[in-house]
Amino acid sequence: MRLFSLETKLKRGLRAVYWQGSLLSARMMGDPSYAFFDQQVRQDVWRLDRIAVLPERDIVFLPIPKNANSKTRGIFAEVRGARNPFTRNPTKKFRQSLTAQDISIQQFYRLIHAKSRLSFAIVRDPYDRVLSAWANKFRGRSLVPGAPLQKRPRELEIYLSLRKSIDPSLPVGPDKELGFDEFLVYVSAILGKQIDPHIETQSSFLDIPFVPIDHMVRLETYARDMMPVLAQMKAPDSLVARLGEKVNPSRLAKKDYAITPEQKKKIEALYGEDIDRFGYRR
């Protein structure tokens, strides 16, 4: 764990030096990429690490948590062919995809302004997304802090730290669990505060002024909607054939839980923008 942490910190440090170096070079040379950064990117520079890129194919991906990110990033990495020699796990045999901070500002500028650019995002039914966020992190879990070295969802620990300040009547204890109704109360208190990205609106991840969206993929029709992306990637047929495979599937099947009319109203109050913007109103 320590070696992994050290390697990660080293990579982040080198990446920061590389990025700053490219920015300084662009400024000194009067490259248009610097004006682009100064006028459009600077105030949202923190978003660059959340933008996946495949520069050699002019592709930009805006990931939204809980919307097939692991699977899509895996496709990026496999197309790049950057193998990870430190694992035998077939689902982790390729290194992570590149982000906008892994390439120079000059490369990113060229990518954003390329005529052949294909930028895309994956959206999902907001009703299903918030239900999945609850099921994956809270359903069936006792509401107590995890023991040392025990693997527990970070989201559960955040809930325990905020519960009292939000509503002391929210459940806590070894014999308690957070029901979906109570989860919606919790969501309404933290939505928009960037505390848990899994419950933030999908729109909040897409409204990046300097990255127009060319193509929208619906999670419900992922295999079909991803075909233009894979075509531009020049992905091998073997990868295309695996589009229907599930990665990190939800712990909750649709038949396992039915949203009540009252819960539906609450979800629409919280995620109305996404529901209308992406056409998911029930």
DRENLUM-725333 format. One record per residue (C-alpha): x, y, z. Coordinates in pm, whole numbers, padded with zeros to 5 digits, always signed. Each point is the difference from the previous one (the first is absolute). Example, Ala and Ser with C-alpha at 12.3 -4.5 7.8 and 13.67 -1.06 7.14 Angstrom:
// DRENLUM-725333
+01230-00450+00780 +00137+00344-00066 
This chain:
// DRENLUM-725333
+00000+00000+00000 +00285+00238+00085 +00180-00074-00326 -00321+00058-00194 -00057+00329+00182 +00357+00113-00067 -00030-00091-00368 -00328+00191-00028 +00145+00311+00167 +00306-00014-00224 -00212-00027-00314 -00219+00290+00111 +00307+00212+00068 +00153-00075-00339 -00331+00066-00170 -00031+00339+00170 +00353+00096-00106 -00071-00109-00358 -00326+00197-00014 +00152+00316+00146 +00295-00032-00236 -00229-00017-00302 -00191+00303+00126 +00319+00202+00047 +00121-00101-00345 -00332+00101-00159 +00015+00337+00171 +00359+00071-00102 -00060-00104-00361 -00325+00194-00032 -00181-00321-00088 -00382+00039-00031 -00040-00282+00252 +00109+00238+00277 -00271+00256-00081 -00246-00289-00010 +00114-00106+00347 +00004+00351+00142 -00340+00103-00132 -00201-00324+00014 +00170-00269+00206 +00168+00175+00292 -00307+00045+00220 -00100-00365-00052 +00349-00151-00011 -00095-00251+00272 -00231-00167-00252 +00287-00109-00225 +00077-00301+00215 -00359-00117-00053 +00012+00010-00379 +00114-00321-00170 +00173+00035-00337 +00125-00213-00285 +00204+00262-00191 +00114-00229-00280 -00366-00056-00096 -00129+00353+00082 -00237-00131+00269 -00105+00173+00323 -00209-00168+00270 -00178+00182+00284 -00054-00263+00270 -00298+00015+00236 +00023-00216+00317 -00220-00312-00006 -00037+00015-00378 +00218-00284-00136 +00327+00182+00069 +00207-00309+00084 -00110-00174-00315 +00057+00302-00226 +00339+00089+00147 +00095-00364-00046 -00087+00028-00368 +00221+00310-00029 +00291-00176+00171 -00035-00315-00208 -00006+00196-00326 +00318+00177+00114 +00150-00340+00077 +00173+00128+00315 +00033-00326+00191 +00036-00019+00377 +00278-00252+00081 -00080-00002+00374 -00330-00188-00008 -00140-00333-00115 -00357+00121+00035 -00143-00008-00355 -00225+00299+00074 +00303+00210+00100 +00252-00117-00259 +00011+00343-00165 +00112+00321+00167 -00236+00288+00053 -00106+00224-00285 +00160+00341-00045 -00154+00317+00139 +00030+00354-00131 +00272+00063+00260 +00212-00284-00138 +00052+00184-00328 +00144+00344-00070 -00216+00310-00028 +00104+00014-00366 -00130-00354-00058 -00322+00070+00185 -00059+00319-00197 +00053-00186-00329 -00233-00279+00115 -00283+00234+00101 +00022+00191-00329 +00052-00302-00229 -00259-00024-00281 -00017-00375+00057 -00051+00038+00377 -00256-00231+00158 -00085+00098+00356 -00259-00205+00179 -00164-00069+00335 -00212-00282+00141 -00329+00089+00166 -00233-00220+00199 -00359-00004+00124 +00024+00228+00310 -00258-00210+00186 +00210-00314-00045 +00327+00182+00067 -00094+00130+00346 -00155-00335+00090 +00321-00175-00105 +00210+00244+00206 -00201-00098+00307 +00004-00373-00073 +00374-00023-00069 +00118+00195+00302 -00271-00019+00267 -00253-00277-00052 +00046-00280+00253 +00298+00165+00174 +00009+00071+00371 +00045+00366+00090 +00316-00012+00208 +00358+00110-00076 +00216-00267-00158 +00268-00178+00199 +00369+00070-00082 +00098-00153-00337 -00364-00094-00065 -00112+00082-00352 -00310+00217+00025 -00158+00245-00247 +00140+00349+00045 -00352+00132-00056 -00121-00180+00311 +00272+00161+00212 -00094+00342-00139 -00363-00059+00093 +00095-00092+00356 +00209+00317+00034 -00280+00226-00130 -00312-00174+00130 -00035+00189+00326 +00044+00343-00159 -00257-00081-00271 -00268-00170+00209 +00068-00176+00333 -00300-00223-00062 +00172-00168-00296 +00092-00361+00090 +00330-00105+00155 +00120-00312+00179 +00100-00364-00058 -00361-00116-00034 -00105+00285-00231 +00024+00061-00373 -00083+00295-00220 -00327-00048-00185 -00060+00161-00338 -00238+00261+00144 +00262+00104+00253 +00268-00006-00268 -00200+00256-00199 -00012+00225+00307 +00378-00029+00024 +00043+00068-00374 -00215+00314+00017 +00233+00138+00270 +00329-00056-00185 -00098+00031-00367 +00199+00273-00173 +00270+00011+00268 +00239-00237-00181 +00010-00232+00302 -00091-00318-00184 +00044-00001-00381 -00219-00309-00033 -00312+00200+00089 +00083+00332-00169 -00207+00092-00304 +00127-00132-00329 -00026+00348-00149 +00260+00128+00246 +00262-00222-00166 -00087+00109-00353 -00022+00378+00021 +00363+00066-00092 +00015+00308-00226 +00317-00101-00182 -00112-00358-00081 -00303-00017-00233 -00181-00335-00004 -00031-00157-00345 -00165-00331+00088 -00219-00122+00285 -00002-00366+00102 -00290-00138+00203 +00095-00267+00248 -00318-00189-00084 +00113-00031-00365 +00375+00004+00068 +00104-00267-00252 -00182+00175-00285 +00089+00359+00091 +00370-00078+00048 +00043-00127-00355 +00097+00342-00150 +00258+00041+00277 +00153-00342-00059 -00002+00061-00374 +00207+00317+00045 +00226-00185+00243 +00054-00269-00266 -00065-00249+00277 +00055-00368-00081 -00305-00217-00070 +00072-00201+00315 -00053+00311+00213 -00317+00097-00186 -00139-00347+00067 +00041+00055+00376 -00198+00324+00016 -00290-00176+00169 +00211-00134+00288 -00068+00154+00341 +00274+00145+00221 -00073+00078+00367 -00371-00082-00037 -00251+00147+00245 -00082-00199+00313 -00367+00071-00063 -00206-00146-00282 -00299+00205-00115 -00236-00269+00122 +00150+00025+00350 -00133+00346+00076 -00290+00209-00126 +00010+00378+00041 -00315+00128+00169 -00196+00299-00135 +00124+00213+00292 +00362-00098-00062 -00047+00078-00370 -00110+00354+00089 +00306+00047+00222 +00235-00126-00271 -00157+00235-00253 +00043+00293+00240 +00368-00087+00040 +00086-00100-00357 -00260+00180-00210 +00267+00168-00213 +00154-00334-00101 -00337-00165-00052 -00115+00270-00243 +00334+00065-00165 +00060-00366-00088 -00364-00097-00056 -00059-00243+00285 -00323+00127+00155 -00231-00289+00093 
